[in-house]
């Protein structure tokens, strides 16, 4: 008689026990990852129902991963057009009530498109533009003035950015998003770069890395956001003296065991292979990375049955860690060319470059 799991918790336990098997692959299971992300584009598991408020981000993770796996050509032109149309349907344009303050993209069409409900969110605007570039769009449908003046309304006197106009948290993550958006649009009217740069410099802690805000503990994600934003704004070389560079470089290098952790005394985590690995590439420190160690760690979090990556060995895969597992593997190994600051493939970036009236430069 077949043995079946009688509850969700028992099924999860069985799944984790299988994942802890010593029979781990020593190669990237590309076909399974392609299948995993194609499934994410079509039908999300019930467990992700609570992530509907970030549906646009899930699309970005799936498209970004398929691009890194050279599987974007598998998506039909009609399907690409459907996705592009859907993304643009989430764009908030100026209105007579709030003007430009609500402008940007929001995350899902589950709520009615109304002034009372939907506001542009700076992170959703970033992933919307990235997704459009991956799909080959030229951003001609973007309300550029709306986005730019929407960004301008989100910057605080400190130089930091809120994520939305109705009074929200503000930190280095959103300075990064504002920098990416402005860089992709090649329009910096919405960002006071001097103020933003001063804010980011104030976030560099005594440890060497950057915290989310002034005086906060250094963290792998906020260190990436700060370094990448300074690079995109074009102020990195001006304000990051050799002493500051060496401090952040040293802090990032100390994050590697085999994989990377996000801060001292924390376990290795799949996503930091990108956050810290890409930061090291931006700092010119990629040659100091133990590439074999990073690869070996990621093979322990790769799901050999359904594809995707998990946060830690023995856990179920999810779209975030699956995408950052792939991008972290490739940005460290150099096998696939990734824009280390924007976090999209150089294929997508160069395709967009070729369509711009004024070419976007990148070292």
Order of alpha helices (4+ residues) and beta strands (2+ residues): alpha-alpha-alpha-alpha-beta-beta-alpha-alpha-beta-beta-alpha-alpha-alpha-alpha-alpha-alpha-alpha-alpha-beta-beta-alpha
